[in-house]
Amino acid sequence: MSKPIVLTGITTSGTPHLGNYVGAIRPAINASRSSELDSFFFLADYHAIVKTSDSKRIAQSTLEIASAWIALGLDCNTVTFYRQSDIPEITELAWILNTIAAKGLLNRAHAYKSAVQNNLSIDEDGDAGISMGLFSYPVLMAADILMFNASLVPVGKDQIQHIEMARDIAQRFNHLYETLFEIPTAQVDDKSSVLTGLDGRKMSKSYNNIIPLFCSEKQLKKYINKIKTNLLEPGQPKDPDESAVFEIWSAFASDADTESMRVAFKEGIGWGDAKNKLFNLVNHELVESRERYFDLIQKPEVVEDLLIEGSKKARPIAQENIKKIRHAVGLKELTEQ
Ligand code: TRP
C-alpha cells in the first residue's frame, strides 16, 4: 500500500513573510518529517501568473520561495518538491476539469465574488478587469490536487472553499466517468494559521503589511518595532488577545513561554520591552536558516537543479494518471475500445 499523500502549493507572486512561515511553511516541513505520509509541495507559478503580469516578480518570487523552503530544512530527498509549470499535464487536467466544473459553482468562489463586489461598489461593470484565469483559479487548484490523488491538503482558512470545490469536481468526475480521483480533505491549523500584519489586518502581501521572513537582523528589528500597538504606558495592564505582538509571540514561543508572556501583559509589560523580547525569539528561530537562505539566493543553479530533480519524481506520476484520465473521457487511440 502506498502512503496517503499530503500536497500543498505556494503561489509564487511575493516574498515569503512570517505569516507564510507560521501558517504554511513550518507546519508543512514538520509534517514532511513524518514517515506516515508522502509529501508533495510545489511552487504554484501557473497560479502566480493569474495574480500579476510582472514576469520578473514571478521569477524572483519562485527563487525566493524555493530557497526559503530549502533553507528552512525541507528535505528534497524525502519530499517531492517541484514547480507546477514543469508538469504541463496539470494544465491538461485543468482543461478536462473545466468541462465538468459547474459555472454556478465557480460563480460562488470568494475571490471572484469579492472582485465583482469591488467593481460594483465603484460603479464599474461587475466583471471589469477579471480574467478567466481568476475565474477558473479553483479549477486549476483542483487539477493540482487531483493529479496526484492527494488525500490531505494543508491550506489557510481562505482556501478551504477551494478544496471543497476540488472535492465537488472530483466527485462529479468519478460519477460521470470512472472512479479515478481520491476525494481530498482540507487540513487547517487553527492555532496559528493566520498571523496579524503590521497594521492590525491579516498579514498579506496585498495589504503591504508584512514582516519578511528573511531580512537582515536590523531590518527584522525595525519591522517588529513597527507593529501597531496602543498608547498604554509601561505598568498599565494590556490585553494579550488584542495584540499582534502577543499573537506573533505565541506563534513562536513554547506553551509555557506563551503563558508567562500573557501574565507579563496583564502585569503591564511595556511595548518596547515586549517587542524586544519578540525580536529575540523570532530571530533565534530564524538565524541559521537565514544564512542558508541568502546563500541559496546567490546560487539559483543549485535551486534549479533541486526543482528539476523534483519534477523528475512528480512528472511520471502525472503522465501515468493523465493517460487514464484521457482514456476515461474518451480521448484515446481509434484502435482502442
Ligand atoms: N491557491 C493557493 C494559495 O493561494 C496555492 C495553491 C495552488 C494550492 N494550488 C494549490 C494550495 C493546491 C493547495 C493545493 O494559497
Residues whose N, C-alpha, C, O or C-beta is under 5 A from the ligand:
A	BS01	LIG	L7 T8 G9 I10 T11 A44 H47 M141 D144 P154
